[in-house]
Amino acid sequence: MSTIKEVFQFPVKNERLFQQAFQLNGFAKPFLPVINSLDTLAIDFFRWQLIPTWIKDEKDLKADTLNARAEGIFESSTYKPYWHKRCLIICTGFFEPHQVKGEDPILLY
């Protein structure tokens, strides 16, 4: 956390949610350090999760909205209300696992 504070020099909200880890899985819904469009001069912690506007209680969410398919994101009513909401997720790296049929999985960095 000290490196993030030093680099960005922004106040940090909810610092108790910080979880340092080498590898995090989005499906575990960890809290991540973020600079968001609602408060661009502070760092806060958010989960990587989309809760559609029509869901009133998070417990009622039946579908997993972690992954969006690029070919349908602009047609889907699920994602449309969020196009204007952006954030910067602070991390030192990101990878996406891919598997080609008949071969071992590879990681793209």
C-alpha positions in Angstrom: 0.0 0.0 0.0 2.9 2.4 0.7 4.1 2.2 -2.9 0.6 3.1 -4.2 0.4 6.1 -1.8 3.9 7.2 -2.9 3.3 6.9 -6.6 -0.2 8.5 -6.8 0.0 10.8 -3.8 -3.8 10.6 -3.3 -5.7 9.9 -0.1 -6.7 6.3 0.3 -10.3 5.4 1.4 -11.1 2.1 3.1 -7.5 1.1 3.3 -8.5 -1.8 5.6 -9.8 -3.6 2.4 -6.3 -3.7 0.9 -5.2 -7.2 0.1 -1.7 -7.6 -1.3 -1.4 -10.7 -3.4 0.7 -12.1 -6.3 -2.3 -13.5 -8.1 -6.0 -12.6 -7.7 -9.0 -14.3 -9.3 -11.9 -12.0 -10.4 -14.4 -14.8 -9.5 -13.3 -14.5 -5.9 -14.5 -10.9 -6.0 -11.5 -9.3 -4.2 -11.4 -5.6 -3.4 -9.1 -3.8 -5.7 -7.5 -0.4 -5.5 -9.2 1.9 -7.9 -9.4 5.6 -9.0 -12.9 6.0 -10.2 -14.8 8.6 -12.2 -16.8 9.8 -9.2 -13.8 10.8 -7.2 -10.7 11.2 -9.4 -8.5 12.5 -6.6 -8.7 9.5 -4.2 -8.0 5.8 -4.2 -10.8 3.6 -3.0 -11.5 -0.2 -3.1 -14.1 -1.8 -5.3 -15.0 -5.3 -6.4 -14.8 -6.3 -10.0 -18.5 -7.0 -10.4 -21.4 -5.6 -12.3 -24.8 -5.5 -10.6 -27.4 -4.6 -13.2 -29.6 -1.6 -12.4 -32.8 -3.8 -12.1 -31.2 -5.9 -9.3 -32.4 -4.3 -5.9 -30.5 -6.7 -3.6 -27.1 -8.3 -4.5 -28.4 -11.7 -3.2 -31.0 -11.7 -6.1 -28.2 -11.7 -8.7 -28.4 -15.1 -10.5 -26.1 -14.6 -13.5 -22.3 -14.0 -13.2 -21.6 -10.7 -14.8 -17.8 -10.8 -14.4 -17.0 -11.5 -18.1 -18.5 -9.6 -21.0 -18.2 -10.8 -24.6 -16.8 -8.0 -26.8 -19.0 -8.8 -29.7 -22.2 -8.1 -27.7 -21.3 -5.5 -25.1 -22.8 -2.6 -27.1 -26.1 -4.3 -27.8 -26.7 -5.7 -24.3 -29.0 -3.7 -22.0 -27.0 -5.2 -19.1 -23.9 -3.1 -19.9 -25.4 0.0 -21.5 -26.0 2.1 -18.3 -22.3 1.7 -17.4 -20.6 2.9 -20.6 -19.9 6.3 -19.2 -18.5 5.0 -15.8 -14.8 4.4 -16.0 -12.1 3.6 -13.5 -8.3 2.9 -13.3 -7.5 -0.4 -11.5 -4.1 -0.1 -9.9 -2.1 -3.3 -10.3 1.4 -4.3 -11.4 0.3 -6.8 -14.0 -2.6 -8.5 -15.7 -3.0 -11.7 -17.5 -5.7 -13.6 -19.3 -5.5 -17.4 -19.6 -6.2 -18.8 -23.1 -6.4 -22.3 -24.3 -6.1 -23.4 -27.9 -8.0 -26.6 -28.7 -5.7 -29.6 -28.2 -2.8 -27.6 -26.6 -1.8 -26.8 -23.0 -3.2 -23.4 -21.6 -1.0 -20.4 -22.2 -0.9 -17.1 -20.4 -0.9 -13.8 -22.3 0.9 -11.0 -20.6 
